[in-house]
Structure formats: structure tokens, C-alpha cells
Amino acid sequence: ATQQDTVGVLLANRQGLCLGVKGNINPNVSGVGTAISEQVAKLEPTNNVPAIVCLYSGTKRCVIQKDGEITGIIYKQATTATAVTSVGN
């Protein structure tokens, strides 16, 4: 299923090395995305459900999720309502 708001997708291994990209996303964000997912996992170390991190910046959303050895990073185009809400907070 294609998501119309998805700009780019990246997969990284546990060392933060880029395994593959599709769309408009810089492969160099693989290390940062992996590091963020590792730090978030430390907030609830006993939780077996992978955490999902959402970052908002300007007109883009970045969704990061680690599942086992793989971290997925998705860039999405923020909707108008999301962008306004993010600026207001």
C-alpha cells in the first residue's frame, strides 16, 4: 500500500549502517536514527513493544521505530493541521 504523504524510507542495521533507502531521504541519517531509537528504548527497558519516535520539523515528520536488529526511518510530508499544531506547541 502506497502512502501519499511518505517522502522517503530508510532501513538501518544495529550499528546504524544504512541497509537501503527509497525516496527522498539522506542515507547519512541512519546512524542518528538508530542512536535515537536506542536511547528511547532505555526509557522503558522492560517494555517488549518497540517504541515509535515521531519528530516534527517544518513541513516534514520523521517516524523512527526499532524492531529487533533493524531500525526503520520514514520521512512524511506533514499535513497542514499537523504543521499548525506542531508550531502552536
ZAMARGU-4260 file (C-alpha; in steps of 0.2 Angstrom, whole numbers, plus 5000, padded with zeros to 4 digits):
<rodrens>
0) 5000/5000/5000 | 5007/5017/4995 | 5006/5031/5007 | 5003/5048/4998 | 5012/5058/5012
5) 5028/5047/5013 | 5043/5056/5006 | 5057/5043/5010 | 5061/5027/5019 | 5077/5020/5026
10) 5082/5004/5035 | 5097/5003/5046 | 5106/4989/5055 | 5110/4988/5074 | 5127/4998/5070
15) 5117/5012/5062 | 5123/5007/5044 | 5111/5010/5030 | 5104/4994/5023 | 5093/5003/5010
20) 5084/5019/5005 | 5069/5023/4994 | 5063/5040/4990 | 5070/5057/4996 | 5080/5053/5012
25) 5098/5055/5016 | 5107/5039/5019 | 5118/5048/5032 | 5103/5049/5044 | 5104/5030/5048
30) 5116/5032/5062 | 5106/5046/5070 | 5090/5037/5069 | 5097/5021/5076 | 5105/5031/5091
35) 5088/5039/5094 | 5079/5023/5094 | 5092/5015/5106 | 5090/5030/5118 | 5071/5029/5118
40) 5072/5010/5122 | 5081/5014/5138 | 5066/5024/5144 | 5056/5008/5147 | 5069/4994/5146
45) 5056/4981/5151 | 5044/4985/5138 | 5043/4972/5124 | 5034/4983/5112 | 5046/4993/5101
50) 5044/5012/5104 | 5039/5024/5090 | 5048/5041/5089 | 5039/5055/5080 | 5049/5071/5076
55) 5042/5086/5068 | 5051/5099/5059 | 5044/5112/5047 | 5034/5103/5034 | 5041/5085/5037
60) 5038/5072/5050 | 5051/5059/5054 | 5045/5042/5061 | 5058/5031/5069 | 5055/5013/5075
65) 5067/4999/5080 | 5061/4981/5078 | 5074/4969/5084 | 5091/4972/5074 | 5083/4984/5061
70) 5078/5002/5063 | 5066/5010/5051 | 5065/5028/5047 | 5051/5036/5037 | 5050/5054/5032
75) 5032/5060/5029 | 5025/5076/5022 | 5017/5085/5037 | 4998/5089/5034 | 4993/5107/5036
80) 4984/5103/5053 | 4999/5094/5060 | 5011/5108/5055 | 5000/5121/5063 | 4998/5110/5079
85) 5017/5107/5080 | 5021/5126/5078 | 5007/5130/5092 | 5015/5119/5105
</rodrens>
